[in-house]
């Protein structure tokens, strides 16, 4: 499908991988309302599209996302509810859409991720970084509180004390440090980043979609529940997974000593 080059979000579907590219490279993909609302809608639609098995979120040019477009908000800071209204209209629905999406979402951090852009980088189920990437919780530099889920996601990745330090000093995190701290799962060379991300995403797309959808649901619920909650959730979801054709295919492939094919639906014998 053709799309205008000036579109704020570019989209490409290839081998089950939907790549959504934030497309405001001149401002390091700083997020205005149009970008955030478009991206939220596209992620919601991806979850209802059978051809989409994995979603990749990345940025055009040198940046992943430099956070909120402050120029759009300039002159509108007199109201004490302005920021909360803005967040509930833009960033917060996007973070919720990623969490609720029944497809795995990969944050492919190609460059700088700052402020709410760093929150967006954290929001993926898997975070892949370029060797040219960096992240910074910039909020304290302008006298603001981290938002867009940062205070929930960052401590769960690096621990409370380290998260506080990163937020208090607005320290820039390099790829090596991100990998060491648990802010990302893999770092790929800048020169081949897009191809490496696509290859990784296609590997994920070849896995059993029903099982991954339910696994994401269980993990998200498990972040807020007790061990007993997790045991009950797992048992219930296992019943659902056990009725899927992917489960039958996986068992059959195991018994026949061959690789399972989770891309071609099989009918019950």
Protein Blocks (a to p, Z undefined) as FASTA:
>chain_A
ZZdfklmbdcddeehiacdddddfknoopacfklmmmmmmmmmmmmmmmklmbdcdddeh
jbfbecjafklmgoplmbmklmmmmmmmmmmmmmmmmmmpmbdcddddfbdcehjlmmmm
mmpmbdcddfkbccddfklmnopaceehlmmmmmmmnojklmmmmmmnopacdfklmmmn
opafbdcdfklmmmmmmmmmmmmmmpcfklmmmmmmmmmmmmmmcfklmmmmmmmmmmmm
mmpmklmmmmmmmmnopacdfkbccddZZ
